[in-house]
Amino acid sequence: MSTLRFPDNFVWGAATAAYQIEGAATDDGRGPSIWDTFSRTPGKVHHGHTGDVACDHYHRYADDVALMAELGLRAYRFSVAWPRIQPDGTGPVNPRGLDFYDRLTDALLARGIDPIVTLYHWDLPQALQDRGGWTNRETAEHFATYATAVHTRLGDRIPTWTTLNEPWCSSYLGYGNGVHAPGEQDAGAAFAAVHHLLLGHGLAARALRAAGAKTVGITVNPADVRAADADSAADAAAVRLVDGLHNRIFLDPLLRAAYPDDVLEHVARIVEPTFIRDGDEKLIAAPIDLLGVNYYAPTYVAGRPDGAGGSAYPGTEGAVEFLPPAGPLTDMGWMIEPAGLTRLLERIATDYPGVPLMVTENGAAFPDKASADDTGGAGQVLDADRIAYLDGHLRAVHEAISRGVDLRGYLVWSLLDNFEWAEGYRRRFGIIHVDYLTQRRTPKSSARWYQEVISRNGL
């Protein structure tokens, strides 16, 4: 059987996020984040789950790094918790918070695993939210200061720096429809948050570059938006609108130094964009060395005058119908369509050439069951559905590379089962099973499969 080989030096790794795995919510001077507040708000998170303990990675990181090494990971993408570094979001740096990431970084390097830092994965210090959060321009400026503080401590050992993770989620889900922290429901606030997140990226990217960072990037979650009927002009218009709100509103200012005209016109029908100041788009377009792409499922839409629209897409009511997912679904109810990843990577490479790409998240939740002896013996978690999902998407990645896309690596989401935001602990994305009562880790069959993929650099 022939092997579908990947390029030499292709980066194989896994990803996590601080609030989802670290726990230790009040240890060593960490301040509260918007997710601490949100998860304690009745009805916001499944069964009132919180990240107070999560996977207890803060205390178990050495064992987790040993598991990464056992699987042969070449890279590990983790996020730094802003409330650990500056408990109030501004002011003095908390050295004990940085000490943890010092220890983690050294442990990774000792095992030959490259650390990839994400500076913001949604856990805004609550004190900044009390002053408006990402609707307040000052938050962008504070973010650049925080980025500099982290780089000052870790920059001598970490080459790759990512500013934001999925600003689409932070803005639309946090401030638009309120299903994520901080739980606001205000379309105008969502667009202000979009802009200030991007501004924060630009300011932080410049600060990191000035401090000597070698590789600076940002991670987005672009959508492969498809028409229900490829021959329908109404559906094509719906695709254009949704693509503008999901993709071009982020990628154009980042990589073309300007918001798209049609998107600005749409925004202006909802809120006067006075938050955009002269020179902001130039700041946002700070040169980057890497664009992270997170992909899970495609988005199918139809153009309909009675369309319900989408709560995460302000202004699509009466114009767009989001089609329900069809075919096999993940435990999140997401459609499984690997070809969407190939299309998305090709589209980005074509429309925004010259920026290397990396798949920084891809994976699936399934209702994994640990075997009966998992409480005492070796135990195992057989997750054939996840293996099939990952195999299909890695083949899609390989196809994109074969078509000329400059794709540098693939990071599976996620290393560990963890706190899945509003879903709490009922959805499992990890290739390593976590028993939340005992904190026991059990590599799933997908972890062993991924280990073999890495060792042969192919499928």
C-alpha positions as CSV (number, residue, x, y, z in Angstrom):
1,M,0.0,0.0,0.0
2,S,1.5,3.4,-1.0
3,T,1.9,6.2,1.4
4,L,0.4,9.6,0.8
5,R,3.4,11.6,1.8
6,F,3.5,15.2,3.1
7,P,6.3,17.7,2.5
8,D,9.6,17.4,4.4
9,N,9.5,19.6,7.5
10,F,5.7,19.5,7.5
11,V,4.7,20.5,11.1
12,W,2.5,17.9,12.9
13,G,1.0,19.0,16.2
14,A,-2.0,19.6,18.4
15,A,-3.7,22.6,19.9
16,T,-5.5,23.6,23.1
17,A,-6.7,26.8,24.8
18,A,-5.9,28.0,28.3
19,Y,-9.4,28.3,29.8
20,Q,-10.4,24.9,28.3
21,I,-7.7,22.9,30.0
22,E,-5.7,24.7,32.7
23,G,-8.0,24.9,35.6
24,A,-6.3,26.6,38.6
25,A,-8.7,29.5,38.2
26,T,-7.5,31.3,41.3
27,D,-4.0,30.0,41.6
28,D,-0.9,32.2,41.7
29,G,-2.7,35.5,41.3
30,R,-4.8,34.8,38.3
31,G,-7.7,37.2,38.0
32,P,-11.2,36.5,36.7
33,S,-11.9,36.3,33.0
34,I,-15.2,36.9,31.1
35,W,-15.5,33.1,30.9
36,D,-15.3,32.8,34.7
37,T,-18.2,35.2,34.9
38,F,-20.2,33.8,31.9
39,S,-19.9,30.2,33.1
40,R,-21.4,31.2,36.4
41,T,-24.3,33.0,34.8
42,P,-27.4,30.6,35.1
43,G,-28.4,29.1,31.8
44,K,-25.3,30.1,29.8
45,V,-23.2,26.9,30.0
46,H,-24.4,23.3,30.0
47,H,-25.2,22.2,33.5
48,G,-23.4,25.2,34.9
49,H,-20.0,23.7,34.1
50,T,-17.0,26.0,34.6
51,G,-13.3,25.9,33.8
52,D,-12.3,26.1,37.4
53,V,-10.6,22.7,37.3
54,A,-11.0,21.6,33.6
55,C,-8.1,19.2,32.9
56,D,-6.0,20.6,35.7
57,H,-3.2,21.1,33.1
58,Y,-1.8,23.9,35.2
59,H,-0.6,21.2,37.7
60,R,-0.3,18.3,35.3
61,Y,1.5,19.9,32.3
62,A,4.6,17.8,32.7
63,D,2.6,14.6,32.3
64,D,0.7,16.1,29.3
65,V,4.0,17.1,27.6
66,A,5.3,13.6,28.1
67,L,2.1,12.3,26.3
68,M,2.8,14.8,23.5
69,A,6.3,13.4,23.1
70,E,5.1,9.9,23.2
71,L,2.8,10.7,20.3
72,G,5.6,12.3,18.4
73,L,4.1,15.8,18.2
74,R,6.5,18.3,16.6
75,A,4.5,21.3,17.7
76,Y,2.1,22.3,20.4
77,R,-0.2,25.4,20.1
78,F,-1.3,26.7,23.5
79,S,-2.8,30.0,24.6
80,V,-1.6,32.3,27.3
81,A,-4.3,33.4,29.8
82,W,-4.3,37.2,29.9
83,P,-5.8,37.2,33.4
84,R,-2.8,35.2,34.7
85,I,-0.4,37.8,33.3
86,Q,-2.3,41.0,34.2
87,P,-5.2,40.1,36.5
88,D,-7.0,43.4,35.8
89,G,-5.9,43.5,32.1
90,T,-3.6,46.4,32.7
91,G,-1.0,47.5,35.1
92,P,1.8,45.4,36.7
93,V,2.7,42.0,35.3
94,N,2.1,39.0,37.6
95,P,5.4,37.1,37.5
96,R,3.8,33.9,38.9
97,G,1.5,33.7,35.9
98,L,4.4,34.0,33.5
99,D,6.3,31.4,35.6
100,F,3.8,28.7,34.5
101,Y,4.4,29.4,30.8
102,D,8.1,29.5,31.5
103,R,7.9,26.0,32.9
104,L,5.6,24.8,30.1
105,T,7.9,26.2,27.4
106,D,11.0,24.6,28.8
107,A,9.2,21.3,29.2
108,L,8.2,21.4,25.5
109,L,11.6,22.3,24.3
110,A,13.3,19.6,26.4
111,R,11.1,17.1,24.5
112,G,11.8,18.6,21.1
113,I,8.4,20.1,20.7
114,D,8.1,23.5,19.2
115,P,5.8,25.9,21.2
116,I,3.3,28.0,19.2
117,V,1.8,30.7,21.4
118,T,-1.7,32.2,21.0
119,L,-1.9,35.4,23.0
120,Y,-5.7,35.6,23.1
121,H,-8.1,32.6,23.0
122,W,-11.2,34.4,24.3
123,D,-10.4,34.8,28.1
124,L,-10.5,38.6,28.4
125,P,-9.8,39.9,31.9
126,Q,-13.2,40.7,33.4
127,A,-11.9,44.1,34.6
128,L,-11.5,45.1,30.9
129,Q,-15.0,43.9,30.1
130,D,-16.3,46.0,32.8
131,R,-15.0,49.0,30.8
132,G,-16.5,47.8,27.6
133,G,-14.4,44.9,26.6
134,W,-13.7,44.7,22.8
135,T,-16.2,47.5,22.2
136,N,-13.7,49.8,23.8
137,R,-10.8,50.9,21.7
138,E,-8.5,51.0,24.8
139,T,-8.7,47.2,25.0
140,A,-6.8,47.0,21.7
141,E,-4.0,49.1,23.1
142,H,-3.9,47.2,26.4
143,F,-3.6,44.0,24.3
144,A,-0.5,45.2,22.7
145,T,1.0,46.0,26.1
146,Y,0.2,42.5,27.3
147,A,1.6,40.9,24.2
148,T,4.9,42.8,24.8
149,A,5.0,41.6,28.4
150,V,4.6,37.9,27.4
151,H,7.2,38.2,24.7
152,T,9.7,39.9,27.1
153,R,9.6,36.7,29.2
154,L,9.3,34.0,26.6
155,G,10.6,35.5,23.3
156,D,14.0,34.0,23.7
157,R,12.6,30.5,23.3
158,I,9.4,30.8,21.3
159,P,9.7,31.7,17.6
160,T,6.0,31.6,16.6
161,W,3.5,34.1,18.0
162,T,-0.2,34.2,17.2
163,T,-2.1,37.2,18.3
164,L,-5.8,36.2,18.2
165,N,-7.8,33.0,17.9
166,E,-11.0,33.3,15.8
167,P,-12.0,36.9,16.2
168,W,-15.2,36.0,14.4
169,C,-16.3,34.0,17.5
170,S,-15.1,36.7,20.0
171,S,-17.1,39.4,18.2
172,Y,-20.2,37.8,16.8
173,L,-20.8,35.1,19.4
174,G,-19.6,37.2,22.3
175,Y,-21.2,40.5,21.5
176,G,-23.7,39.7,18.7
177,N,-25.9,36.8,19.7
178,G,-24.5,36.3,23.2
179,V,-23.9,32.5,23.1
180,H,-20.3,33.1,24.2
181,A,-18.8,35.3,26.9
182,P,-19.4,38.1,27.6
183,G,-22.9,37.3,26.5
184,E,-24.0,40.6,25.0
185,Q,-26.7,40.8,22.2
186,D,-26.0,43.9,20.2
187,A,-25.2,43.8,16.5
188,G,-23.6,47.3,16.6
189,A,-21.4,46.1,19.5
190,A,-20.4,43.0,17.5
191,F,-19.1,45.1,14.6
192,A,-17.2,47.4,17.0
193,A,-15.7,44.3,18.6
194,V,-14.6,43.1,15.1
195,H,-12.7,46.3,14.5
196,H,-11.1,46.6,17.9
197,L,-10.0,42.9,17.8
198,L,-8.4,43.5,14.4
199,L,-6.8,46.7,15.7
200,G,-5.5,44.9,18.7
201,H,-3.9,42.3,16.4
202,G,-2.3,45.0,14.3
203,L,-0.9,46.9,17.4
204,A,0.3,43.6,19.0
205,A,1.9,42.4,15.7
206,R,3.9,45.6,15.4
207,A,4.9,45.4,19.1
208,L,6.0,41.8,18.7
209,R,8.0,42.5,15.6
210,A,9.7,45.4,17.2
211,A,10.6,43.2,20.1
212,G,12.3,40.7,17.8
213,A,9.6,38.0,17.3
214,K,10.6,35.8,14.3
215,T,7.2,34.6,13.1
216,V,4.0,36.6,13.8
217,G,0.5,35.6,12.7
218,I,-3.1,35.4,13.5
219,T,-5.6,32.5,13.5
220,V,-9.0,32.9,11.8
221,N,-11.9,30.5,11.3
222,P,-12.9,31.2,7.7
223,A,-16.0,29.6,6.4
224,D,-16.4,27.7,3.1
225,V,-19.7,29.3,2.2
226,R,-21.6,27.4,-0.5
227,A,-24.8,28.1,-2.4
228,A,-27.7,25.7,-2.0
229,D,-28.2,26.1,-5.8
230,A,-25.1,26.9,-7.8
231,D,-27.2,28.4,-10.6
232,S,-29.3,30.7,-8.4
233,A,-28.5,34.4,-8.5
234,A,-30.3,34.8,-5.2
235,D,-28.2,32.1,-3.6
236,A,-25.1,33.7,-5.0
237,A,-26.0,37.0,-3.4
238,A,-26.5,35.2,-0.1
239,V,-23.1,33.6,-0.4
240,R,-21.6,37.0,-1.1
241,L,-23.2,38.5,2.0
242,V,-22.3,35.7,4.4
243,D,-18.8,35.5,3.0
244,G,-18.4,39.2,3.6
245,L,-19.5,39.0,7.2
246,H,-17.5,35.8,8.0
247,N,-14.4,36.0,5.8
248,R,-13.7,39.2,4.0
249,I,-14.4,41.5,7.0
250,F,-11.4,39.9,8.6
251,L,-9.1,38.9,5.7
252,D,-9.4,42.0,3.6
253,P,-8.2,44.5,6.3
254,L,-5.6,42.0,7.5
255,L,-4.1,41.2,4.1
256,R,-5.3,44.1,1.8
257,A,-5.3,47.0,4.3
258,A,-9.0,47.8,3.7
259,Y,-12.4,46.7,4.6
260,P,-14.5,45.6,1.5
261,D,-16.9,48.3,0.3
262,D,-20.0,46.0,0.3
263,V,-19.3,44.9,3.9
264,L,-18.9,48.5,5.1
265,E,-22.2,49.4,3.4
266,H,-23.9,46.5,5.2
267,V,-22.4,47.5,8.5
268,A,-23.5,51.1,8.1
269,R,-27.1,49.9,7.7
270,I,-26.9,48.5,11.3
271,V,-24.5,50.9,13.0
272,E,-22.5,54.0,12.1
273,P,-18.9,52.7,12.0
274,T,-17.5,55.7,13.8
275,F,-15.2,53.3,15.6
276,I,-13.1,53.0,12.4
277,R,-10.6,55.9,12.5
278,D,-8.2,57.2,9.7
279,G,-5.2,55.0,9.6
280,D,-6.7,52.0,11.4
281,E,-6.7,49.8,8.4
282,K,-3.0,50.4,7.8
283,L,-2.4,49.5,11.4
284,I,-4.5,46.3,11.1
285,A,-2.5,45.2,8.0
286,A,0.8,44.8,9.9
287,P,2.8,42.3,7.9
288,I,2.3,38.7,9.1
289,D,4.4,35.6,8.4
290,L,1.7,33.0,9.0
291,L,-2.1,32.7,8.7
292,G,-3.7,30.1,10.9
293,V,-6.8,28.5,9.5
294,N,-9.3,26.7,11.7
295,Y,-11.8,24.5,9.9
296,Y,-14.6,22.2,11.0
297,A,-17.6,22.3,8.6
298,P,-18.9,24.1,5.5
299,T,-21.8,26.6,5.5
300,Y,-24.6,26.2,3.0
301,V,-27.0,29.1,2.4
302,A,-29.9,30.2,0.2
303,G,-31.1,33.6,-0.8
304,R,-34.7,33.9,0.4
305,P,-36.8,37.0,1.2
306,D,-38.4,35.2,4.1
307,G,-35.1,33.8,5.3
308,A,-34.6,33.6,9.0
309,G,-31.0,34.7,8.7
310,G,-28.4,33.7,11.3
311,S,-28.1,35.2,14.8
312,A,-24.3,35.2,14.3
313,Y,-24.6,37.2,11.1
314,P,-26.2,40.6,11.8
315,G,-28.5,41.9,9.1
316,T,-29.0,38.6,7.3
317,E,-32.7,38.3,8.4
318,G,-35.0,38.5,5.4
319,A,-32.2,37.7,3.0
320,V,-30.5,34.5,3.9
321,E,-31.6,31.0,4.9
322,F,-28.9,28.9,6.5
323,L,-29.5,25.3,5.5
324,P,-29.5,22.6,8.2
325,P,-26.4,20.3,8.0
326,A,-26.9,17.1,5.9
327,G,-25.3,13.7,5.8
328,P,-23.1,12.4,8.6
329,L,-22.7,14.8,11.5
330,T,-20.3,15.2,14.4
331,D,-21.6,15.2,18.0
332,M,-21.8,19.0,17.7
333,G,-24.3,18.5,14.9
334,W,-21.7,19.8,12.3
335,M,-21.6,18.5,8.8
336,I,-18.6,16.4,7.7
337,E,-17.2,17.6,4.4
338,P,-13.4,17.4,4.0
339,A,-13.6,18.8,0.5
340,G,-14.6,22.1,2.1
341,L,-11.1,22.4,3.6
342,T,-9.4,22.0,0.3
343,R,-11.7,24.6,-1.3
344,L,-11.1,27.0,1.6
345,L,-7.3,26.7,1.6
346,E,-7.2,27.1,-2.2
347,R,-9.5,30.1,-2.1
348,I,-7.3,31.9,0.6
349,A,-4.1,31.1,-1.3
350,T,-5.6,32.5,-4.5
351,D,-7.3,35.6,-3.1
352,Y,-4.6,36.5,-0.6
353,P,-1.4,35.2,-2.1
354,G,2.0,35.3,-0.5
355,V,1.1,34.3,3.1
356,P,2.0,30.8,4.3
357,L,-0.9,28.9,5.9
358,M,-1.2,26.4,8.7
359,V,-4.2,24.4,9.7
360,T,-4.2,25.4,13.4
361,E,-7.4,23.6,14.3
362,N,-9.3,20.7,12.8
363,G,-11.1,17.9,14.6
364,A,-14.4,16.6,15.7
365,A,-16.5,15.8,18.8
366,F,-17.9,12.3,19.1
367,P,-19.6,10.5,22.0
368,D,-16.5,8.6,23.0
369,K,-16.9,5.8,25.5
370,A,-14.1,4.5,27.7
371,S,-14.0,0.7,28.0
372,A,-15.2,-0.9,31.1
373,D,-11.8,-1.5,32.6
374,D,-10.8,2.2,32.1
375,T,-11.4,2.9,35.8
376,G,-8.7,0.5,36.8
377,G,-6.8,-1.3,34.0
378,A,-5.2,-0.1,30.8
379,G,-8.5,0.7,29.2
380,Q,-9.0,2.1,25.7
381,V,-11.2,4.4,23.9
382,L,-12.1,3.3,20.4
383,D,-13.0,6.3,18.3
384,A,-13.2,5.1,14.7
385,D,-15.4,8.0,13.7
386,R,-12.8,10.5,14.7
387,I,-10.1,8.6,12.8
388,A,-12.3,8.7,9.7
389,Y,-12.8,12.4,10.1
390,L,-9.1,13.2,10.6
391,D,-8.1,10.9,7.7
392,G,-10.5,12.5,5.4
393,H,-9.4,16.0,6.3
394,L,-5.7,15.2,6.1
395,R,-6.4,13.9,2.6
396,A,-8.1,17.2,1.9
397,V,-5.0,19.0,3.2
398,H,-2.7,16.9,1.0
399,E,-4.9,17.7,-2.0
400,A,-4.6,21.4,-1.3
401,I,-0.8,21.1,-1.1
402,S,-0.7,19.2,-4.4
403,R,-2.6,22.1,-6.0
404,G,0.1,24.5,-4.9
405,V,-1.1,25.8,-1.5
406,D,1.8,26.8,0.7
407,L,0.6,25.0,3.8
408,R,3.2,24.5,6.5
409,G,1.5,22.2,9.0
410,Y,-1.5,20.7,10.7
411,L,-2.6,20.9,14.3
412,V,-5.3,18.6,15.5
413,W,-8.0,19.9,17.8
414,S,-7.7,18.9,20.4
415,L,-4.9,17.2,22.4
416,L,-7.3,16.6,25.3
417,D,-11.0,16.4,26.0
418,N,-11.8,19.7,27.6
419,F,-14.2,22.4,28.6
420,E,-16.1,23.0,25.3
421,W,-17.3,26.5,26.1
422,A,-21.1,26.8,26.2
423,E,-21.3,23.0,25.8
424,G,-19.4,22.4,29.0
425,Y,-17.9,19.0,29.4
426,R,-20.5,17.1,27.3
427,R,-18.6,17.3,24.0
428,R,-15.3,15.5,23.6
429,F,-12.9,16.7,20.9
430,G,-9.6,15.2,22.3
431,I,-7.4,12.5,20.9
432,I,-6.7,11.9,24.6
433,H,-9.6,10.9,26.8
434,V,-9.9,12.7,30.1
435,D,-11.8,11.3,33.1
436,Y,-12.8,14.5,34.7
437,L,-13.3,12.9,38.1
438,T,-9.9,11.3,38.3
439,Q,-8.0,13.4,35.7
440,R,-6.7,10.2,34.2
441,R,-5.5,10.5,30.6
442,T,-6.1,7.7,28.1
443,P,-4.9,8.1,24.6
444,K,-7.7,7.1,22.2
445,S,-7.3,5.0,19.2
446,S,-7.2,8.2,17.2
447,A,-4.1,9.3,19.1
448,R,-2.3,6.1,18.2
449,W,-3.4,6.5,14.6
450,Y,-2.1,10.1,14.6
451,Q,1.2,8.9,16.1
452,E,1.6,6.6,13.1
453,V,0.7,9.3,10.6
454,I,3.4,11.6,12.1
455,S,6.0,8.8,12.2
456,R,5.5,8.1,8.5
457,N,4.8,11.7,7.5
458,G,1.8,10.6,5.6
459,L,-1.3,8.5,5.3
